[in-house]
Amino acid sequence: MLALETAGILVSIAAALSWSVAALFYKKGELGLSSFESNALRCILPLFSLTLMEVYFHGLSFLNINLANVLSILFATLLTLVIGDSLYLLSIRYLGVSLAVSTSYTFPVFTSILAFLFLGEFLPQTAYIGVLLTVCGIWLLNYKGEKGVRKSKIGFLTALLTSLCWAAGITAFRHILFDMNPLDLTTWRMIILTLILSPFLVKAIRKASFKNAIYLNLGGFFGLMLGGIFLHYGLDWIGAARTSTISSITPLFSTILAVVILKEKIRLWQWLGIASITLGLMLVTAF
């Protein structure tokens, strides 16, 4: 049991790091494309890679899935990877990587509440302090955004809506894992996502440069494939609330990477906001 819990913690950390790396590739690759086109184009490499993994490890058995699970995955995928991730890509465009990620990754606040209501997972008493710290952190991050008042407000709103969509979707994915293994869930999630976004894929391929396509697919490989696999194993092994807590270290990874690689400038109050959000999220689902 302890070994499984440790493994769940490690894969949750790995998910956070994968999403941080993915955000850098998305920032470089989405130029000239709409958020839906970027979302569609990034699916090619992860779908191909996941299909190869399934055939190698499980043959074609992953194709045996009941209609109820398909509909559940469709619902959760629409929330997380279509609506949520499209809003996420838009927020990166308006706010930059570190601020967009820090605001979007308030989703553990909402996930812990939904997991308590619908999955029976424990909500700690420190949650109220955590929510207050998180809200204060979001305010600090949004204070005088770098892209101008209008764009900063748009970026802030899209990032917050992203966190709501992700929280509802993650709770739904945790429920699906009672009946499916994590790899099968990740693969079917990619199949359904690609089918949903297929109308945008042809246009995206025509518009995107080869370089942009490579960046977006590398982002998809880290974010959708690796991040998805790690997330689902974390959900399966230690639950939605704890996995969300641990993945809240993503803002720290993203900020460091954004400053070092993308040369983004972070102001003092924004550093305080990132610290406040990180501490708040950890308190929300602390055990």
Secondary structure, 3 states (H helix, E strand, C coil): CHHHHHHHHHHHHHHHHHHHHHHHHHHHHCCCCCHHHHHHHCCHHHHHHHHHHHHHHHCCHHHCCCHHHHHHHHHHHHHHHHHHHHHHHHHHHHHCHHHHHHHHCCHHHHHHHHHHHHHCCCCCCCHHHHHHHHHHHHHHHHCCCCCCHHHHHHHHHHHHHHHHHHHHHHHHHHHHCCCCCHHHHHHHHHHHHHHHHHHHHHHHHHHCCHHHHHHHHHHHHHHHHHHHHHHHHHHHHHCHHHHHHHHCCHHHHHHHHHHHHCCCCCCHHHHHHHHHHHHHHHHHCCC
